Amino acid sequence: MTHLVIDTDTASDDAVALVMALKSPNIQVEAITVVAGNVPVDQGVQNALYTVELCDAQVPVYRGAEKPLIRALETAQNVHGQDGMGDIGLGLAGRLPSPGHAADILAQVISKHAGDITLVTLGPLTNIALAISRDPGLAQRVKRCVVMGGIGYGHGNITPVAEFNIWVDPEAAKIVFSSGLPVTMVGWDISYRFATFAPNDAARVRAIGTKLAAFAVDIQSVLNTFALRETQLAGFDLPDPIAMAVAIDPSVATEVKHLYVDIETASDLCRGQTVVDHLAMTLKAPNVHVVREASRDKFLELLYRTLQ
């Protein structure tokens, strides 16, 4: 049994990733913590609670940081909808999170399952940085940390060089990447190359015929328009689900390199850039397992299976 704790800024792709984890056999989700990012934190909490309920799961959801460590929050509601779930009229209000702050819960869950816990991050890394800052030894208790964030190769989705999650709170990302956590980085380049859903791909998901399959496609409505117009993809892409697939089944990642990665925090132009030292030019010790290739077939197989 693999024990997961998931930190999320729950919007449309996060929700599908949560479904994958909650519906995977041999995966025990110990807790879901929520951070501000795609949407304000309270909306993210509601979206996570709705998704857990839809999956008939009994997993606690905890509210976390409502803004980055030192910066003002900038959301992606233009990408995912004002409610983060495609603005399709879901009942995303009135549910109550479990008591406790996400950073404290992360520390508790990681310590309880020390050496046997996989941390999956789907949003800005604020909650993780807070937890590590309070207990620096926490990083050594995590078996594996799969981060959806950054870019291994290629261009960004919020600036020419930055991916949204890292860009929102680069100071938090710098703390996390330098903490000693066993980070596997699944960048946005992996999503747009291996997890883009053109109309025929989305139709195949819907044809699974379950409520979860319809949910997974319907909530991408705003994202689909954004992808076609702004990121110039053939349809919506699912960065958080392919990162979750790597967390559930490491063989989804077909090429992984252990490299030194730093985060740019000082430059306005390059804020949030994951500076990946592919050629060891800095002579610094590798700190991140960078996913450079993935199996779309294995990802889709896992996605289809969990949506059934």
RARA-V523721 format. One line per field, one symbol per residue. phi: phi as a letter, one per 30 degrees, with the letter a starting at -180 (. if undefined). psi: psi as a letter, one per 40 degrees, with the letter a starting at -180 (. if undefined). burial: b if it has 16 or more other C-alpha atoms within 10 Angstrom, else e. A space follows every 10 residues. Layout:
# RARA-V523721
phi->???
psi->???
burial->???
This chain:
# RARA-V523721
phi->.cccbccbce bddeddddee ddcddiccdd abcbbdaebe dddddddddd dedddhccbd cbdbdcadeb cddbccddcc jdcibihcjd dcajdcdddk dedddedddd ddceibbccc ccbecddddd ddddbedeed ccdabccdli bdbjccbbbe bbceeddebd dddddddcdj eddcccdddd dddbbccded dddddddeic ddddeddedc eddddddddc chcdldcbdd ddddddddbe dddcbbbdbd bbcdccdddc eidddcddch ddicdebbdc dcbbcddddd eddedddd
psi->hhhihhhigh addddddddd ddehiehhhd ihihihcdii dddddddddd ddddefighi hihaheiide iihhifdede ideefefefi gfieihiiii iddddddddd ddfhefhhhh heaifddddd ddddgdedde ehdihhhhia hdiaiiedid eiidddddgd dddddddeee ighhhgiddd dddefhgidd ddddddedei ddddddddee dddddddddd efieaiigdd ddddddddgd edhehhhhih hihhedhdde hehhhhgdef deeihhehhh hdiihddddd dddddde.
burial->eebbbbbbbb bbbbbbbbbb bbbbeeebbb bbbbbbbbbb bbbbbbbbbb bbeebeeebb bbbbbbbbbe eebbbbbebb bbbbbbbeee ebeeeebeee ebbbbbbebb bebbebbbbb bbbbbbbbbb bbbeeebbbb bbbbbbbbbb bbbebbbbee bbbbbbbbbb bbbbbbbbbb bbbbbbbbbb bbebbbbeee ebeebbeeee ebbbbbbbbb bbbbbbbeee bebebbbbbb bbbbbbbbee ebbeebebbb bbbbbeeeeb bbbbbbbbee eeeeebbbbb bbbbbbebbb ebbbebbe
